[in-house]
Amino acid sequence: MRLGISWTIAMALLMGAGHVLAEGTEGADAAAGKTKYDQFCSTCHGTAGDGQGPVGKTLNPPPRDFTTGDFKYGGTDQDLFDVITNGAAAKGGSPLMAPWGAVIPEADRWAIIKHIRSLRK
Ligand code: HEC
């Protein structure tokens, strides 16, 4: 019984550590990030990240221009993650920037952020 509880705690700690390692852009797969970005984001934000995608250039407010590195709702990786996951409307912004949390797995969202950072000129 004692061993059983220790085992459960050890597994919980291990899973917790794994979760922490999976978070953030550091270990994220930049190539996967580009693939997913091109698939889900480039129609608005543009392949180059300049906000001039075929749909993006028709929108008001315009999609963020990632070549500038400036952001409206905070510039940390976590801030970007929150907007991508919950949408800009959750921050009082445009519903055109939709919530992607249910569509794109968490690891891919971090990978996309890594790619977005690389688009800064
Ligand atoms: C239908 C067009 C559209 C698509 C597709 C789209 N976005 Fe956006 N995005 C926008 C618009 C419009 C804004 C500006 C929202 C605002 O100013 O309130 C925006 C803003 C953002 C911001 C800036 C938040 C800030 O603080 O300035 C980020 C980051 C972002 N989008 C990431 C993404 C990612 C990642 C994807 C793909 C998973 C994506 N967007 C797909 C239209 C889009």
Boltz pocket constraint, residues with backbone or C-beta under 6 A from the ligand:
constraints:
  - pocket:
      binder: B
      contacts: [[A, 36], [A, 37], [A, 40], [A, 41], [A, 42], [A, 43], [A, 44], [A, 45], [A, 55], [A, 56], [A, 59], [A, 61], [A, 62], [A, 63], [A, 64], [A, 70], [A, 71], [A, 72], [A, 73], [A, 74], [A, 79], [A, 80], [A, 83], [A, 84], [A, 88], [A, 92], [A, 93], [A, 94], [A, 96], [A, 97], [A, 98], [A, 100], [A, 104], [A, 112]]
      max_distance: 6.0
